[in-house]
Amino acid sequence: MSVNLQPTDAAVDKENLKHPKGLYLLFFTELWERFSYYGMRGLLMLYLTKTAMEGGLGYSVADAALIYGYFTGFVYFTPIIGGWLADKYLGHRKAILIGGVLMALGQFSLFSTPYVGKVEMTYLGLLLLIIGNGFFKPNISSIVGNLYAQGDPRRDSAFTIFYMGINIGAFFAPLVCGFLAEDYFATKAVVNGVETVTNYGFQYGFLAAGIGMVIGQIVFNALAPKLLGDLGLKPVKAENDASGQPVKKDKLTKEEIDRVSVIFIISIFVIFFWAGFEQAGSSLTVYTDKYIDREVFGYLIPTSWFQSVNPLFIVMFAPLTAQVWLYLAKRGKDLSIPTKMGLGMILLGVGFFFMVGAVMQRGGVEDETVKASIMWLLATYFFHTIGELCLSPIGLSMVTRLAPVTLVSMLMGVWFLAPFVAQIAGGYIASYVEELGALTIFSAIGAFVILAGLILIALTKKLMYMMHGRG
């Protein structure tokens, strides 16, 4: 039996703010996919830089940062291809299945590295993750948007809730995978009175990440027929729009061209946000490993665990943010999309100045026995998190608002081109930390992102006009 889950009227009763059950299935599926990705990502930089004797590949920090940047960059390039294939040929749900299977195989390839060929299976695993993410990521976000009609005030709130799923998975992933790799399956020895890891169990962290991906796919494919009905089964060209009328393949109107242009313009600004934000997995990880005092109540916190701080803050503050957007929307006082996102960039920049404080506390010396307070790092992650909540879920919502119905997934892929460029740029930035110094890198990123955020806010009036009532 066909089920149409989109509202037939864009003007949803403001008293009826409940979300469709399908949102929570997508929430759960994304949770496990992000558990898989962030579990692997939390270990990747350490895996690349630790010596072969320690269970790693033994790359220099500069080389590892570039590999990390290109990998995480191409993870965000392939969604434009996967989104186009889903829009035209596959349908969103089939693309999600293909992506999930490929990513699980990628994680299991990384698990096999000690037993097959370390370098070869590492690169095969990363390649499968890149391709699989291209099918998965734009299409699950598109289905979230398709649960709501144009003008539905629940849309921004829905994407913020969905974003919680991303970050619950991202919170637990480094804790579980990091514990397995850096503690439970690690070999330790006491050196100069200090317990030190002599060999890491990276493969078991990758195994846990692969199992998480499989769990998400089983649940999604088992419950989607009941909770999503026919939504996402067919390519968009064969589906109906929110009013039930067949989608026509006419040329884009002037208004549609303007809206698509806004997606491209804002995506350019977002590059600067992600280039700074993704330092968390590269330069911030290396700096934390060497120079942050990680000992709390006598326990040395694994470096990878700090990858969980940002998602923990997301889970804590996303419900509040979602309620703020709903509260403002119900009263006709909601902030515009460019204003929200410009504010997010400014907050990210402010966060980097706390890392400047950490560098200054240490006096900028290279002596790894001189540590900075952990509070500098936590303050940085706090401001980065609030900035992310103002930008990332709002951007996902923006694409589903502005994109023509036949191009939603492809333009969602365009949105992910910003992190693609940013991740590669971020890798190059991280590779220069040792040469230019952390003080120069952190302060430059902070100042530049704040400037970009202010420029975006200044363009709000023009961008709102180009959105033609959908901003």
C-alpha positions in Angstrom: 0.0 0.0 0.0 1.4 3.4 -1.0 2.0 5.8 1.8 2.5 9.6 1.2 4.4 11.0 4.1 4.7 14.6 2.9 2.1 17.1 4.3 -0.5 18.1 1.7 -0.6 21.7 3.1 2.5 23.8 3.6 0.9 25.6 6.4 1.3 23.1 9.2 -0.8 23.8 12.4 1.6 25.6 14.7 0.2 23.7 17.7 0.9 20.3 16.0 4.7 20.3 16.1 5.2 16.5 16.3 7.6 15.0 13.8 6.8 12.0 11.6 8.1 8.6 12.9 10.3 8.2 9.8 12.5 11.0 11.1 13.5 8.9 14.0 14.4 5.9 11.7 16.6 8.2 9.7 18.0 9.6 13.0 18.9 6.0 14.1 20.4 5.0 10.7 22.6 8.1 10.6 23.6 7.5 14.2 25.2 4.1 13.3 26.7 5.4 10.0 28.4 8.2 11.9 29.5 5.8 14.6 31.2 3.9 11.9 32.8 6.9 10.2 33.9 8.8 13.3 35.2 5.7 15.0 37.5 5.1 12.1 38.3 8.9 11.7 39.2 9.2 15.4 42.0 6.7 14.9 43.1 7.5 11.4 45.7 10.2 12.2 47.2 8.2 15.0 47.2 5.1 12.8 49.0 6.9 10.1 51.7 8.5 12.3 52.5 5.7 14.8 55.4 3.6 13.8 55.1 0.1 12.4 56.4 -1.3 15.7 53.5 0.5 17.3 50.9 -0.9 14.9 50.8 2.1 12.6 52.1 3.0 9.2 54.9 5.3 10.3 54.2 8.4 8.2 55.4 11.9 9.2 52.9 14.3 10.6 53.0 16.4 7.5 52.4 13.4 5.1 49.7 12.0 7.4 47.9 15.3 7.5 47.8 15.4 3.7 46.5 11.8 3.5 43.9 12.6 6.2 42.9 15.8 4.3 42.5 14.1 0.9 40.6 11.2 2.4 38.1 13.3 4.4 37.9 15.7 1.4 36.9 13.1 -1.1 34.4 11.7 1.3 32.6 14.9 0.7 33.2 15.0 -3.1 31.5 11.8 -4.1 28.1 12.8 -2.7 27.5 14.9 -5.8 27.9 11.8 -7.9 25.9 9.6 -5.6 23.2 12.2 -5.3 22.9 12.6 -9.1 22.7 8.8 -9.6 20.0 8.6 -6.9 18.0 11.4 -8.4 18.1 10.0 -11.9 18.4 6.2 -11.7 18.5 4.6 -8.3 16.2 6.3 -5.8 17.3 7.5 -2.4 16.8 4.2 -0.5 18.6 2.0 -2.9 21.6 4.4 -2.9 21.6 4.3 0.9 21.8 0.5 0.8 24.7 0.5 -1.7 26.6 3.1 0.3 26.1 1.3 3.6 27.4 -2.0 2.1 30.5 -0.4 0.6 31.3 1.5 3.8 31.0 -1.7 5.8 33.4 -3.4 3.4 35.8 -0.5 3.7 35.9 -0.8 7.5 36.5 -4.6 7.3 39.3 -3.9 4.8 41.0 -1.7 7.4 40.4 -4.4 10.0 42.3 -6.9 7.8 45.5 -4.8 7.5 47.6 -6.7 10.0 46.7 -10.0 8.2 46.8 -9.2 4.5 48.7 -6.2 3.3 48.9 -3.2 5.6 49.4 -0.4 3.1 47.3 -1.9 0.3 44.3 -2.8 2.4 44.5 0.6 4.1 44.1 2.4 0.8 41.4 0.0 -0.4 39.5 0.5 2.8 39.7 4.3 2.5 38.6 4.1 -1.2 35.6 2.0 -0.4 34.6 4.5 2.4 34.9 7.4 0.0 32.7 5.7 -2.6 30.2 4.4 -0.1 29.8 7.7 1.6 29.0 9.3 -1.8 25.9 7.1 -2.1 24.8 7.3 1.5 25.3 10.9 2.8 23.3 13.1 0.3 20.4 10.7 0.0 19.6 10.2 3.7 19.6 14.0 4.2 17.3 14.4 1.1 14.8 11.9 2.6 14.7 14.0 5.8 13.8 17.1 3.8 11.2 15.2 1.8 9.3 14.4 5.0 8.2 18.0 5.0 6.4 20.3 2.6 7.7 23.7 1.6 7.0 26.2 4.3 6.7 23.7 7.1 8.1 25.4 10.2 9.3 22.0 11.5 12.0 21.6 8.9 14.9 23.4 10.6 14.0 21.7 13.9 13.9 18.3 12.1 17.4 18.7 10.7 18.6 19.8 14.1 17.1 16.6 15.6 18.6 14.5 12.8 21.9 16.2 13.5 21.7 14.8 17.1 21.7 11.3 15.6 24.9 12.2 13.7 26.5 13.3 16.9 25.3 10.6 19.3 27.1 8.2 16.9 30.1 10.5 16.7 30.2 10.8 20.5 30.3 7.0 21.2 32.5 6.1 18.3 35.9 7.5 19.5 35.1 6.2 23.0 34.4 2.7 21.9 36.9 2.4 19.0 39.5 4.5 20.8 39.2 2.3 23.9 39.6 -0.9 21.9 42.6 0.5 19.9 44.4 2.5 22.6 43.6 0.5 25.7 41.8 -2.9 25.6 43.7 -4.5 22.7 46.9 -2.4 23.2 50.2 -3.7 24.5 51.6 -1.5 27.3 54.8 -1.2 29.1 56.2 1.1 31.9 58.9 3.4 30.6 60.7 5.7 33.0 57.9 5.1 35.5 55.1 6.0 33.0 52.8 3.5 31.5 53.2 3.8 27.7 51.4 2.0 24.8 54.0 0.0 22.8 51.6 -1.5 20.3 48.1 -0.3 19.4 45.1 -2.5 18.4 43.9 -0.3 15.6 42.4 -3.1 13.7 39.9 -3.8 16.5 38.7 -0.2 16.4 38.1 -0.5 12.7 36.2 -3.8 13.2 33.9 -2.1 15.7 33.3 0.7 13.2 32.3 -1.9 10.5 29.9 -3.7 12.9 28.2 -0.4 13.6 27.7 0.2 9.9 26.1 -3.2 9.5 23.7 -2.6 12.5 22.5 0.6 10.9 21.8 -1.0 7.6 19.8 -3.9 9.0 17.6 -1.6 11.1 17.0 0.8 8.2 16.1 -1.8 5.6 13.9 -3.7 8.1 11.8 -0.7 9.2 11.8 1.6 6.2 8.8 0.0 4.4 6.6 0.7 7.5 7.9 4.1 8.5 8.8 5.6 5.2 6.3 4.0 2.9 7.2 4.7 -0.7 9.3 7.7 0.0 12.7 7.5 -1.7 12.0 4.2 -3.5 12.0 5.6 -7.0 14.1 8.2 -8.8 12.8 11.7 -8.3 11.8 12.0 -12.0 9.3 9.3 -11.4 7.9 10.7 -8.1 5.2 13.3 -7.4 5.7 16.6 -5.7 4.3 17.6 -2.3 0.9 18.4 -3.8 0.7 15.0 -5.5 1.2 16.3 -9.0 3.8 14.6 -11.4 7.1 16.4 -11.5 7.7 18.0 -14.8 11.2 18.2 -16.4 10.9 21.8 -17.5 13.8 24.3 -17.6 14.5 26.0 -14.3 12.6 29.2 -13.8 14.4 32.5 -12.9 13.4 32.1 -9.2 14.8 28.5 -9.2 18.1 29.7 -10.8 18.4 32.4 -8.1 17.8 29.8 -5.3 20.3 27.4 -6.8 22.8 30.3 -7.0 22.3 31.0 -3.3 23.3 27.3 -2.5 26.5 27.8 -4.4 27.3 31.2 -2.9 26.8 30.1 0.7 28.7 26.9 0.0 31.7 29.0 -0.9 31.6 30.7 2.5 31.1 27.4 4.3 34.4 26.2 2.9 36.2 28.5 5.4 34.1 27.2 8.3 34.9 23.5 7.6 38.6 24.1 6.9 38.8 25.4 10.4 36.4 23.0 12.0 38.0 19.9 10.7 41.3 20.8 12.3 39.8 18.8 15.2 40.9 15.5 13.5 44.3 16.7 12.4 46.2 19.6 13.9 44.1 19.7 17.1 44.6 15.9 17.5 48.3 16.2 17.2 48.5 19.2 19.5 46.3 17.5 22.1 48.5 14.3 21.9 51.7 16.3 22.6 50.9 19.4 24.5 47.5 19.2 26.4 47.5 17.9 29.9 45.3 14.8 29.4 45.6 13.4 32.9 42.4 13.6 35.0 42.3 12.1 38.5 45.4 10.0 37.7 43.9 8.6 34.4 45.5 9.5 31.0 42.7 10.2 28.7 43.2 8.6 25.2 43.8 11.2 22.6 41.1 9.9 20.3 38.5 10.4 23.1 38.6 14.1 22.6 36.9 13.5 19.3 33.8 12.8 21.4 33.8 16.2 23.1 32.2 18.1 20.1 29.4 15.5 19.5 28.7 15.4 23.3 28.2 19.1 23.3 26.0 18.7 20.1 23.8 16.2 21.9 23.6 18.5 25.0 22.7 21.7 23.1 21.0 20.6 19.9 17.6 20.1 21.6 17.8 23.7 23.0 18.8 25.0 19.6 15.9 23.2 17.9 13.5 24.7 20.4 14.9 28.2 19.9 14.4 27.9 16.1 10.8 26.7 16.6 10.1 29.4 19.2 11.3 32.1 16.9 9.5 30.6 13.8 6.2 30.4 15.6 6.4 34.1 16.5 7.6 35.2 13.1 11.0 36.2 14.4 13.2 33.4 13.0 16.7 34.5 12.0 17.5 34.3 8.3 19.6 31.4 6.9 22.6 33.6 6.1 22.5 35.3 9.5 22.4 31.9 11.4 25.3 30.6 9.3 27.4 33.8 9.6 26.9 33.6 13.3 28.2 30.0 13.3 31.4 31.1 11.5 32.0 33.8 14.0 31.6 31.4 16.9 34.1 29.0 15.3 36.7 31.8 14.9 36.2 32.7 18.6 36.9 29.1 19.5 40.3 29.1 17.9 41.4 32.0 20.1 41.1 29.7 23.1 43.7 27.5 21.4 45.9 30.6 21.1 45.5 30.9 24.9 46.7 27.3 25.3 49.8 28.0 23.2 50.6 31.1 25.2 50.2 29.3 28.5 52.9 26.9 27.4 55.1 29.8 26.2 55.2 28.3 22.7 58.1 25.9 23.6 58.5 22.5 21.9 59.2 20.7 25.2 56.4 18.1 25.4 56.7 17.9 29.2 55.2 21.4 29.3 51.5 21.0 29.1 48.5 23.4 28.6 45.3 23.1 30.6 42.6 20.9 29.2 40.1 23.7 29.8 41.5 25.6 26.8 40.6 22.7 24.6 37.2 22.2 26.1 36.4 25.9 25.6 37.5 25.6 21.9 35.2 22.6 21.3 32.3 24.4 23.0 32.4 27.4 20.7 33.0 25.2 17.7 29.9 23.2 18.6 27.6 26.1 19.0 28.9 27.5 15.7 28.3 24.1 14.0 24.7 24.0 15.3 24.1 27.4 13.7 25.6 26.4 10.4 25.5 22.7 9.5 22.0 21.5 10.1 20.7 24.8 8.8 22.6 24.3 5.6 21.1 20.8 5.1 17.7 22.3 5.6 18.5 25.2 3.3 19.3 22.8 0.4 16.0 21.0 0.7 14.2 24.3 0.8 15.9 25.9 -2.2 16.7 23.0 -4.5 14.2 22.2 -7.4 12.5 18.9 -6.4 14.2 16.9 -9.3 17.7 18.1 -8.2 17.6 17.8 -4.4 20.1 15.0 -3.9 22.5 16.4 -6.5 22.5 19.8 -5.0 22.9 18.2 -1.6 26.1 16.8 -3.1 27.0 20.3 -4.2 26.6 21.4 -0.5 29.1 18.7 0.4 31.6 20.1 -2.1 32.3 22.8 0.5 33.7 20.2 3.0 35.5 18.5 0.1 37.5 21.6 -0.7 37.8 22.5 3.0 39.1 19.1 4.1 41.9 19.2 1.5 42.8 22.8 2.4 42.6 21.8 6.1 45.1 19.0 5.5 47.6 21.4 4.0 47.0 23.8 6.9 47.7 21.1 9.4 50.8 20.0 7.5 52.3 23.4 8.2 51.7 23.5 11.9 55.1 22.3 12.8 56.8 24.7 10.3 54.8 27.9 11.1 53.9 27.2 14.7 50.5 26.5 16.3 50.2 30.2 17.4 50.3 31.4 13.8 48.0 28.7 12.5 45.3 29.0 15.2 45.2 32.8 15.3 45.1 33.1 11.5 42.3 30.6 11.2 40.3 32.3 13.9 40.6 35.8 12.4 39.9 34.7 8.8 36.7 32.7 9.7 35.3 35.6 11.8 35.9 38.0 8.9 34.1 35.6 6.5 31.2 35.3 8.8 30.8 39.1 9.0 30.8 39.3 5.2 28.1 36.6 4.9 25.9 38.5 7.4 26.5 41.7 5.4 25.1 39.9 2.3 22.0 38.7 4.0 19.6 41.2 2.4 20.7 40.3 -1.2 20.7 36.6 -0.5 17.2 36.7 1.1 15.9 38.4 -2.1 17.4 35.7 -4.2 15.7 33.0 -2.1 12.3 34.4 -3.1 10.5 33.7 0.2 12.3 30.5 1.2 15.0 31.9 3.5 
